[in-house]
């Protein structure tokens, strides 16, 4: 846009040139044409002079601006150089820190690997000692005076870390004949033909005994702990059903479960066992809120609408214990679920109860489907996990099974562990929980009144009685068997590891 000063200068130059022409025409007597030529010539010179003066002025202004721009560019370059120097210093520090951290991590990894090697050597040594103890046990059992200890009852009031360890594999000293207490009943081993029933009874006699035991409430539960690996800290208990006959001899579930299912008595047994599990769980949670109990439920109970309705009402009343009470079913039960069983299972899951699968016969497992149904634990025999043939017959390698189940919130439990070598191999499979006779066999419950002196020796129990006056001993203390001899040295190390 043309500035006002430029227009004003142009008007002034025209007026000056016109005035010069008029003066020459009027005063000097020059003709009009000549006067006009002189006026135009003067106007031209004025225009050229103005243009040159403006160009010189603009050049000086541009020169100043260029000088300012040069100074600004120099300042910017100096600042960029300073930023580059600082960035290089920061990168150097980061590289030095990464190198230091890498060296530290490498040293820590080396120490962890060394500790792992020491743990493996220790486990191998313990396994060797266990084999030696297992080989010495039959020879000691052959002695006429040897007598195995009765199963020690579990004290539910004592803290988990203070509960007695499994009994050692050595014979205990024989008790005095005069004060011979009645030992706790143990499950009789069945060495007869598989078709024979308990104590030589036929199926009719066993069924009658089972009905009589249910009517007289002679259904007992034994607890077998499930421990964390490799810490071997008790985390859960499995309730194992035992039936006492008229002679107070215990009959294992494997011997009567099929007859109970065929006769329709399994529903009543499951109701009684579920009641006992809830009672035991309430006693356990007095001292430890993180403990849990696994309760076995038969497939026929899940499919019977009448029996299941009673179980569901009872579980609904104890819904607060749902996070700690795990209902356990067989693998075959989940594979043969019908519409009624699926609906009942969903009703339990909606109330917050979690499920476990046992009696696993193969590793063809669909973790996504099981997780959707509410399964949170799968118990697989240790022999099945460590069987090299499973790698070719199953869809996944056994060593990857724990990681696969963990992605869907399912924990893998290795059961029926009987040797230290199996524990070492299972640790390579990242198995977090274990169960078996290596850790502890199923044991009866200690009465509530016997928790004060049940974990002490007989002499300690007598001292307690003497300090309290003439108070009688509790039932659990008077019926406890004499303790086994304390094992020291390598045998003690084998039991602690």
C-alpha positions as CSV (number, residue, x, y, z in Angstrom):
1,X,0.0,0.0,0.0
2,X,1.4,3.4,-1.0
3,X,2.3,5.5,2.0
4,X,0.8,9.1,2.4
5,X,4.3,10.6,2.5
6,X,5.1,9.3,-0.9
7,X,1.9,10.8,-2.3
8,X,2.7,14.1,-0.7
9,X,6.2,14.1,-2.1
10,X,4.9,13.3,-5.6
11,X,2.4,16.2,-5.4
12,X,5.1,18.6,-4.3
13,X,7.4,17.6,-7.1
14,X,4.6,18.2,-9.7
15,X,3.9,21.6,-8.2
16,X,7.6,22.6,-8.2
17,X,8.0,21.6,-11.8
18,X,4.8,23.4,-12.8
19,X,5.8,26.5,-10.9
20,X,9.2,26.5,-12.7
21,X,7.5,26.3,-16.1
22,X,5.1,29.2,-15.3
23,X,8.0,31.4,-14.0
24,X,10.0,30.8,-17.2
25,X,6.9,31.5,-19.4
26,X,5.8,34.6,-17.5
27,X,9.1,36.2,-16.6
28,X,11.7,35.0,-19.1
29,X,9.3,35.2,-22.0
30,X,9.9,31.7,-23.1
31,X,7.2,30.1,-25.2
32,X,4.7,27.7,-23.7
33,X,6.2,24.7,-25.3
34,X,9.6,25.4,-24.1
35,X,8.4,26.1,-20.6
36,X,6.5,22.8,-20.5
37,X,9.6,20.9,-21.7
38,X,11.7,22.6,-18.9
39,X,9.0,21.8,-16.3
40,X,8.9,18.1,-17.4
41,X,12.7,17.9,-17.3
42,X,12.7,19.3,-13.8
43,X,10.0,16.9,-12.7
44,X,12.1,14.0,-14.1
45,X,15.2,15.0,-12.2
46,X,13.1,15.4,-9.0
47,X,11.7,11.9,-9.4
48,X,15.1,10.4,-10.0
49,X,16.6,12.1,-7.0
50,X,13.7,10.9,-4.8
51,X,14.1,7.3,-6.0
52,X,17.8,7.2,-5.4
53,X,17.5,8.8,-1.9
54,X,14.7,6.3,-1.0
55,X,16.8,3.3,-2.3
56,X,19.8,4.4,-0.1
57,X,17.6,4.8,2.9
58,X,16.0,1.3,2.4
59,X,19.4,-0.2,1.9
60,X,20.6,1.1,5.3
61,X,17.4,-0.2,6.9
62,X,17.8,-3.7,5.4
63,X,21.5,-3.7,6.4
64,X,20.5,-3.1,10.0
65,X,17.8,-5.8,9.9
66,X,20.3,-8.3,8.4
67,X,22.8,-7.5,11.2
68,X,20.1,-8.1,13.8
69,X,19.1,-11.3,12.1
70,X,22.8,-12.4,12.1
71,X,23.1,-11.7,15.8
72,X,19.9,-13.7,16.5
73,X,21.1,-16.6,14.4
74,X,24.4,-16.6,16.3
75,X,22.6,-16.7,19.6
76,X,20.4,-19.5,18.5
77,X,23.4,-21.5,17.2
78,X,25.1,-21.0,20.6
79,X,22.0,-22.2,22.5
80,X,21.6,-25.3,20.2
81,X,25.3,-26.1,20.9
82,X,24.7,-25.8,24.6
83,X,21.6,-28.1,24.4
84,X,23.6,-30.6,22.4
85,X,26.4,-30.6,25.0
86,X,23.9,-31.1,27.8
87,X,22.1,-33.9,25.8
88,X,25.4,-35.6,25.2
89,X,26.2,-35.5,28.9
90,X,22.8,-37.0,29.8
91,X,23.3,-39.8,27.3
92,X,26.7,-40.5,28.7
93,X,25.2,-40.7,32.2
94,X,22.4,-43.0,31.0
95,X,24.8,-45.3,29.2
96,X,27.0,-45.4,32.3
97,X,24.0,-46.2,34.5
98,X,22.8,-48.9,32.1
99,X,26.2,-50.5,32.1
100,X,26.3,-50.4,35.9
101,X,22.8,-51.9,36.2
102,X,23.7,-54.6,33.7
103,X,26.8,-55.6,35.7
104,X,24.7,-55.7,38.9
105,X,22.0,-57.8,37.2
106,X,24.6,-60.2,35.8
107,X,26.1,-60.6,39.3
108,X,22.7,-61.2,40.9
109,X,21.8,-63.7,38.1
110,X,25.1,-65.5,38.7
111,X,24.4,-65.7,42.5
112,X,20.8,-67.0,41.8
113,X,22.1,-69.7,39.5
114,X,24.7,-70.7,42.1
115,X,21.9,-70.9,44.8
116,X,19.8,-72.9,42.4
117,X,22.7,-75.4,42.0
118,X,23.1,-75.6,45.7
119,X,19.4,-76.2,46.2
120,X,19.5,-79.0,43.6
121,X,22.5,-80.6,45.3
122,X,20.7,-80.4,48.7
123,X,17.5,-81.9,47.2
124,X,19.5,-84.8,45.7
125,X,21.2,-85.4,49.0
126,X,17.9,-85.4,50.8
127,X,16.5,-87.8,48.2
128,X,19.4,-90.1,48.8
129,X,18.8,-90.0,52.6
130,X,15.1,-90.7,52.0
131,X,15.9,-93.7,49.9
132,X,18.2,-94.9,52.7
133,X,15.5,-94.4,55.2
134,X,12.9,-96.1,53.0
135,X,15.2,-99.1,52.6
136,X,15.8,-99.3,56.4
137,X,12.1,-99.1,57.2
138,X,11.1,-102.6,56.1
139,X,14.0,-104.1,58.0
140,X,13.0,-102.3,61.1
141,X,9.3,-103.2,60.6
142,X,10.3,-106.9,60.5
143,X,11.5,-106.8,64.2
144,X,8.9,-108.4,66.5
145,X,9.0,-105.6,69.0
146,X,8.6,-102.8,66.4
147,X,5.2,-101.1,66.4
148,X,4.3,-98.2,64.1
149,X,3.0,-95.0,65.6
150,X,-0.7,-94.2,65.2
151,X,-1.6,-91.2,63.0
152,X,-1.2,-88.1,65.0
153,X,-4.3,-85.9,65.0
154,X,-4.2,-82.5,63.5
155,X,-4.4,-79.6,65.9
156,X,-6.6,-77.0,64.1
157,X,-6.1,-74.3,66.8
158,X,-2.3,-74.3,66.6
159,X,-0.8,-72.0,64.0
160,X,0.1,-73.5,60.7
161,X,3.8,-73.1,61.3
162,X,3.7,-74.9,64.7
163,X,1.8,-78.0,63.6
164,X,3.6,-81.3,63.9
165,X,5.6,-82.6,61.0
166,X,4.7,-86.0,59.4
167,X,5.8,-89.0,61.6
168,X,9.3,-90.3,60.8
169,X,9.7,-93.6,59.0
170,X,11.2,-95.3,62.1
171,X,9.4,-97.6,64.6
172,X,8.5,-96.1,67.9
173,X,9.3,-97.6,71.2
174,X,6.6,-100.0,72.6
175,X,4.4,-98.4,75.2
176,X,4.2,-99.8,78.8
177,X,1.8,-102.8,79.0
178,X,0.0,-101.5,82.1
179,X,-0.8,-98.1,80.6
180,X,-1.4,-99.2,77.1
181,X,-3.8,-96.6,75.5
182,X,-6.1,-97.5,72.8
183,X,-4.5,-96.4,69.5
184,X,-6.4,-94.2,67.1
185,X,-8.0,-96.3,64.3
186,X,-6.2,-96.4,61.1
187,X,-7.3,-97.3,57.6
188,X,-6.8,-101.0,57.0
189,X,-4.8,-101.9,54.0
190,X,-6.6,-104.1,51.6
191,X,-4.4,-106.8,50.0
192,X,-7.1,-109.1,49.0
193,X,-8.6,-109.6,45.6
194,X,-10.1,-106.4,44.2
195,X,-13.6,-107.9,44.1
196,X,-13.5,-108.5,47.9
197,X,-15.0,-105.8,50.1
198,X,-13.9,-104.3,53.4
199,X,-13.0,-106.8,56.2
200,X,-14.2,-109.7,54.0
201,X,-17.8,-108.4,53.8
202,X,-19.8,-108.8,50.7
203,X,-21.6,-105.9,49.1
204,X,-24.8,-106.6,51.0
205,X,-23.1,-106.6,54.3
206,X,-21.1,-103.5,53.4
207,X,-24.2,-101.7,52.3
208,X,-25.9,-102.5,55.6
209,X,-22.9,-101.4,57.5
210,X,-22.8,-98.1,55.5
211,X,-26.5,-97.4,56.2
212,X,-25.9,-98.1,59.9
213,X,-22.9,-95.8,60.0
214,X,-24.8,-93.0,58.3
215,X,-27.7,-93.3,60.8
216,X,-25.3,-93.3,63.7
217,X,-23.2,-90.4,62.4
218,X,-20.0,-92.5,62.1
219,X,-18.8,-90.6,59.0
220,X,-15.4,-89.1,59.8
221,X,-13.1,-86.8,57.8
222,X,-9.3,-86.8,57.8
223,X,-7.3,-83.8,56.6
224,X,-4.4,-84.0,54.2
225,X,-2.5,-80.8,53.8
226,X,-1.5,-79.2,50.4
227,X,1.7,-77.2,50.7
228,X,3.4,-74.6,48.7
229,X,6.5,-75.5,46.7
230,X,9.3,-75.2,47.4
231,X,8.6,-73.6,50.8
232,X,6.3,-76.5,51.9
233,X,4.0,-74.2,53.9
234,X,0.5,-75.5,54.5
235,X,-1.9,-73.6,52.3
236,X,-5.0,-75.9,51.9
237,X,-6.4,-79.1,53.3
238,X,-8.3,-81.8,51.6
239,X,-11.1,-83.5,53.5
240,X,-10.8,-87.3,53.1
241,X,-13.9,-89.3,54.0
242,X,-13.6,-92.3,56.3
243,X,-16.4,-94.6,57.6
244,X,-16.2,-96.4,61.0
245,X,-17.8,-99.7,61.3
246,X,-19.3,-101.3,64.4
247,X,-15.8,-102.3,65.6
248,X,-14.4,-98.7,65.0
249,X,-12.3,-99.8,62.1
250,X,-12.0,-97.2,59.4
251,X,-12.9,-97.9,55.8
252,X,-11.5,-95.8,53.0
253,X,-13.7,-94.0,50.5
254,X,-12.4,-96.1,47.6
255,X,-14.0,-99.2,49.1
256,X,-17.6,-97.9,49.7
257,X,-18.0,-95.0,47.3
258,X,-19.2,-97.1,44.4
259,X,-21.7,-98.9,46.6
260,X,-22.9,-95.6,48.1
261,X,-23.5,-94.1,44.6
262,X,-25.3,-97.3,43.4
263,X,-27.6,-97.3,46.5
264,X,-28.3,-93.6,46.5
265,X,-26.6,-93.0,49.8
266,X,-23.9,-90.7,48.4
267,X,-26.1,-87.6,48.7
268,X,-26.4,-88.1,52.5
269,X,-22.7,-88.7,52.8
270,X,-21.9,-85.6,50.9
271,X,-24.2,-83.5,53.0
272,X,-22.6,-84.8,56.2
273,X,-19.1,-84.3,54.8
274,X,-20.0,-80.8,53.7
275,X,-21.2,-79.9,57.2
276,X,-18.0,-81.3,58.7
277,X,-15.9,-79.3,56.2
278,X,-17.7,-76.0,57.1
279,X,-17.1,-76.7,60.8
280,X,-13.4,-77.5,60.3
281,X,-13.0,-74.4,58.1
282,X,-14.5,-72.2,60.8
283,X,-12.0,-73.6,63.3
284,X,-9.1,-73.1,60.9
285,X,-10.0,-69.5,60.1
286,X,-9.8,-68.6,63.8
287,X,-6.0,-68.4,63.4
288,X,-5.4,-68.1,59.7
289,X,-7.8,-66.4,57.2
290,X,-5.8,-67.6,54.2
291,X,-6.4,-71.3,54.7
292,X,-8.8,-73.3,52.6
293,X,-10.5,-76.7,52.6
294,X,-11.2,-78.9,49.6
295,X,-14.5,-80.8,49.8
296,X,-15.3,-83.7,47.4
297,X,-18.7,-83.8,45.8
298,X,-20.0,-86.8,43.8
299,X,-21.4,-86.5,40.3
300,X,-24.7,-88.1,41.4
301,X,-25.1,-85.4,44.1
302,X,-24.7,-82.7,41.5
303,X,-27.3,-84.3,39.2
304,X,-29.9,-85.2,41.9
305,X,-32.2,-82.2,42.2
306,X,-33.4,-83.1,45.7
307,X,-30.0,-83.7,47.2
308,X,-28.5,-80.8,45.4
309,X,-31.2,-78.5,46.7
310,X,-30.3,-79.4,50.3
311,X,-26.6,-78.8,49.6
312,X,-27.4,-75.5,47.9
313,X,-29.4,-74.3,50.8
314,X,-26.7,-75.2,53.2
315,X,-24.0,-73.5,51.1
316,X,-26.2,-70.4,50.7
317,X,-26.4,-70.2,54.5
318,X,-22.6,-70.3,54.6
319,X,-21.9,-68.1,51.7
320,X,-19.4,-66.1,53.6
321,X,-17.0,-69.0,53.5
322,X,-17.2,-69.4,49.7
323,X,-13.6,-68.0,49.1
324,X,-12.1,-70.6,51.4
325,X,-14.3,-73.6,50.6
326,X,-13.4,-75.4,47.3
327,X,-15.8,-78.0,45.9
328,X,-13.9,-80.8,44.2
329,X,-15.2,-82.9,41.3
330,X,-13.7,-85.7,39.2
331,X,-12.5,-85.0,35.7
332,X,-15.0,-87.4,34.3
333,X,-17.8,-85.4,36.0
334,X,-16.8,-82.3,34.1
335,X,-16.6,-84.2,30.8
336,X,-20.0,-85.7,31.1
337,X,-22.0,-82.7,32.4
338,X,-25.7,-82.7,31.4
339,X,-28.1,-79.8,31.3
340,X,-29.1,-80.3,35.0
341,X,-25.5,-80.6,36.2
342,X,-24.4,-77.6,34.2
343,X,-27.2,-75.5,35.7
344,X,-26.4,-76.6,39.2
345,X,-22.8,-75.9,38.7
346,X,-23.5,-72.4,37.5
347,X,-25.7,-71.8,40.5
348,X,-22.8,-72.7,42.8
349,X,-20.4,-70.4,40.8
350,X,-22.9,-67.5,41.0
351,X,-22.7,-67.8,44.8
352,X,-19.0,-67.4,44.7
353,X,-17.8,-71.0,45.3
354,X,-14.7,-72.2,43.5
355,X,-14.2,-75.6,42.0
356,X,-11.3,-78.1,41.7
357,X,-10.8,-81.1,39.5
358,X,-9.1,-84.3,40.6
359,X,-8.8,-87.9,39.3
360,X,-7.2,-86.5,36.2
361,X,-6.3,-89.3,33.7
362,X,-4.9,-87.3,30.8
363,X,-3.7,-83.8,30.1
364,X,-6.2,-82.9,27.4
365,X,-7.5,-79.9,29.2
366,X,-9.4,-76.8,28.0
367,X,-8.4,-74.1,30.5
368,X,-10.7,-71.4,29.0
369,X,-13.8,-73.5,29.3
370,X,-12.9,-74.7,32.8
371,X,-12.2,-71.1,33.9
372,X,-15.6,-70.0,32.6
373,X,-17.3,-72.7,34.7
374,X,-15.5,-71.5,37.9
375,X,-12.6,-74.0,38.1
376,X,-9.7,-72.5,40.0
377,X,-7.6,-75.6,40.8
378,X,-6.6,-78.8,38.9
379,X,-5.0,-81.7,40.7
380,X,-2.8,-83.9,38.5
381,X,-0.9,-86.9,39.8
382,X,2.9,-86.3,39.9
383,X,3.5,-89.5,37.9
384,X,1.3,-88.3,35.1
385,X,3.1,-84.9,35.0
386,X,6.5,-86.5,34.9
387,X,5.5,-89.2,32.4
388,X,7.6,-88.5,29.3
389,X,4.9,-90.2,27.1
390,X,2.5,-87.3,27.9
391,X,4.5,-84.9,25.8
392,X,3.5,-86.8,22.6
393,X,-0.1,-87.8,23.6
394,X,-1.3,-84.4,25.0
395,X,-1.8,-81.0,23.2
396,X,0.7,-79.3,25.5
397,X,4.0,-80.3,27.1
398,X,3.6,-81.0,30.9
399,X,6.3,-78.4,31.7
400,X,4.1,-75.7,30.1
401,X,0.9,-76.8,31.7
402,X,1.3,-74.6,34.9
403,X,1.9,-71.5,32.8
404,X,-1.0,-72.2,30.5
405,X,-3.4,-72.7,33.4
406,X,-2.1,-69.6,35.2
407,X,-3.1,-67.4,32.3
408,X,-6.7,-68.3,33.0
409,X,-6.5,-68.0,36.8
410,X,-6.2,-71.8,37.5
411,X,-3.6,-73.2,39.9
412,X,-1.9,-76.6,39.2
413,X,-1.6,-78.9,42.2
414,X,0.6,-82.0,41.9
415,X,-0.8,-84.8,44.1
416,X,0.4,-88.2,45.2
417,X,3.9,-87.0,45.7
418,X,5.9,-89.8,47.5
419,X,9.5,-88.9,46.9
420,X,12.0,-86.0,46.9
421,X,13.1,-86.7,43.4
422,X,9.6,-86.0,42.2
423,X,9.7,-82.6,44.0
424,X,12.9,-81.7,42.3
425,X,11.4,-82.5,38.9
426,X,8.2,-80.7,39.6
427,X,10.0,-77.5,40.5
428,X,11.3,-77.4,37.0
429,X,7.7,-77.5,35.8
430,X,6.9,-74.4,37.9
431,X,4.3,-76.3,40.0
432,X,3.3,-74.1,43.0
433,X,1.4,-76.6,45.2
434,X,2.0,-80.2,46.1
435,X,0.1,-82.9,48.0
436,X,1.1,-86.4,49.0
437,X,2.4,-88.8,51.7
438,X,5.8,-87.2,51.4
439,X,4.5,-84.1,53.2
440,X,1.8,-85.7,55.4
441,X,-0.7,-88.5,55.2
442,X,-4.4,-87.9,55.9
443,X,-4.9,-87.4,59.7
444,X,-7.9,-87.3,62.0
445,X,-8.9,-84.1,63.7
446,X,-7.8,-83.3,67.2
447,X,-10.6,-82.6,69.5
448,X,-11.1,-78.9,70.4
449,X,-10.4,-79.6,74.1
450,X,-7.1,-81.3,73.4
451,X,-5.4,-78.4,71.6
452,X,-3.8,-77.2,74.8
453,X,-1.7,-80.3,75.5
454,X,-2.2,-82.3,72.3
455,X,1.0,-81.0,70.8
456,X,3.1,-81.7,73.9
457,X,4.8,-84.8,75.1
458,X,3.2,-86.9,77.9
459,X,5.6,-85.5,80.5
460,X,4.7,-82.0,79.5
461,X,1.0,-82.8,79.7
462,X,1.6,-84.1,83.3
463,X,3.4,-80.9,84.2
464,X,0.6,-78.9,82.9
465,X,-1.9,-80.9,85.0
466,X,0.3,-80.5,88.1
467,X,0.5,-76.8,87.7
468,X,-3.2,-76.5,87.5
469,X,-4.1,-78.5,90.5
470,X,-6.1,-81.7,90.1
471,X,-7.8,-80.8,86.9
472,X,-8.3,-83.9,84.7
473,X,-6.6,-84.2,81.4
474,X,-8.5,-83.5,78.2
475,X,-9.8,-86.3,76.1
476,X,-7.3,-85.7,73.4
477,X,-4.4,-85.8,75.8
478,X,-5.5,-89.0,77.5
479,X,-6.0,-90.9,74.3
480,X,-2.8,-89.7,72.6
481,X,-0.3,-92.5,71.8
482,X,3.3,-92.2,73.1
483,X,5.4,-90.0,70.8
484,X,7.9,-91.4,68.4
485,X,11.6,-91.1,69.1
486,X,13.0,-87.9,68.0
487,X,15.2,-88.2,64.8
488,X,18.3,-86.1,64.5
489,X,21.0,-85.8,61.9
490,X,20.4,-86.6,58.2
491,X,17.0,-88.1,59.0
492,X,15.8,-84.8,60.6
493,X,17.2,-82.9,57.6
494,X,15.2,-85.1,55.2
495,X,12.0,-84.4,57.2
496,X,12.5,-80.7,57.3
497,X,13.4,-80.1,53.6
